[in-house]
Amino acid sequence: MKRLTLAALCAIATLQAAPSQAQQATEIRLTYSNGQFQPSQVSAPADKPLSFRVKNLDSKAMEFESTSLRVEKVVAAGTEGVINVRALKPGRYEFYDDFNDKARGALTVQ
């Protein structure tokens, strides 16, 4: 009986510790207005997950896309989209609006 109780307590302790051990994502906030990202140049720490929060202030949809980040998401006009990105190695990662060739930006990971 003692073994069962000890095993149950260990299992509960593990479940309670798991959320605190998960890495907190670095949030990057962007706005999209007049066909441009603001800011267009952003940075983040290496080896940590990221979350882009893109607020589309334009009157038409835009598509946040990046081949190097392996993400794409349509963000409707007047709404906000969240794009989760895995932990990245140091480098430069470009992103753009797939509906507008002139809207470009870059993420520098250090």
C-alpha positions in Angstrom: 0.0 0.0 0.0 2.8 2.4 0.8 4.4 1.9 -2.6 1.1 2.7 -4.3 0.7 5.9 -2.3 4.3 7.0 -2.9 3.8 6.3 -6.7 0.6 8.3 -6.7 2.2 11.3 -4.9 5.2 11.2 -7.3 2.8 11.2 -10.3 0.9 14.2 -8.9 4.1 16.1 -8.2 5.3 15.5 -11.7 2.0 16.7 -13.2 2.0 19.9 -11.1 5.7 20.7 -12.0 5.3 20.2 -15.7 3.7 23.6 -16.6 6.3 25.5 -14.6 9.1 23.7 -16.5 7.7 24.6 -19.9 9.5 27.5 -21.6 7.6 30.7 -21.8 7.3 32.0 -25.4 8.8 35.3 -26.3 5.9 37.5 -27.6 6.6 39.8 -30.6 3.8 42.3 -31.3 3.4 43.6 -34.8 0.8 45.9 -36.4 0.0 45.8 -40.1 -1.2 49.1 -41.4 -1.1 50.8 -44.8 0.3 47.6 -46.3 3.4 47.6 -44.0 4.5 45.8 -40.8 5.4 48.0 -37.8 8.0 47.4 -36.6 9.5 45.7 -39.7 12.7 44.7 -37.8 12.4 42.7 -34.6 14.6 40.5 -32.5 14.3 37.6 -30.1 16.5 35.3 -28.0 17.7 32.0 -29.5 16.5 28.6 -28.3 13.2 29.9 -27.0 9.8 29.5 -28.6 8.2 32.6 -30.1 4.7 34.0 -30.5 4.0 36.7 -33.1 0.8 38.7 -32.3 -0.1 40.5 -35.5 -2.8 43.1 -35.4 -4.2 43.9 -38.9 -5.4 47.5 -38.9 -6.0 47.5 -42.7 -9.4 47.2 -44.4 -8.5 43.9 -46.1 -7.0 40.6 -45.1 -3.3 39.9 -45.0 -1.3 36.7 -44.9 1.7 36.6 -42.5 4.1 34.2 -44.2 7.7 33.0 -43.8 9.4 30.2 -45.6 12.4 30.2 -43.1 10.0 30.2 -40.1 7.8 27.6 -41.8 4.6 29.5 -40.9 1.7 31.2 -42.7 -1.5 32.6 -41.3 -4.3 34.8 -42.8 -5.3 37.6 -40.5 -8.7 39.2 -41.4 -9.1 42.9 -41.6 -9.5 44.6 -38.2 -8.5 41.4 -36.3 -5.5 40.0 -34.5 -3.7 36.7 -35.3 -1.3 34.7 -33.2 1.4 32.7 -34.9 3.4 30.3 -32.7 7.0 29.5 -33.7 9.3 26.8 -32.5 12.6 27.7 -30.7 15.1 29.0 -33.3 18.8 29.0 -33.7 20.6 32.3 -34.2 20.1 33.9 -37.6 17.9 36.1 -39.7 14.4 35.0 -40.6 12.4 37.1 -43.1 8.6 37.4 -43.1 6.1 39.0 -45.5 2.5 39.5 -46.5 1.8 37.0 -49.2 -1.0 39.3 -50.5 1.4 42.3 -50.8 4.9 41.9 -52.2 6.0 45.2 -50.7 5.2 44.3 -47.1 8.3 42.7 -45.7 10.1 42.3 -42.4 12.8 40.4 -40.6 13.4 38.7 -37.3 16.9 38.5 -35.9 17.5 35.7 -33.4 20.5 36.1 -31.2 
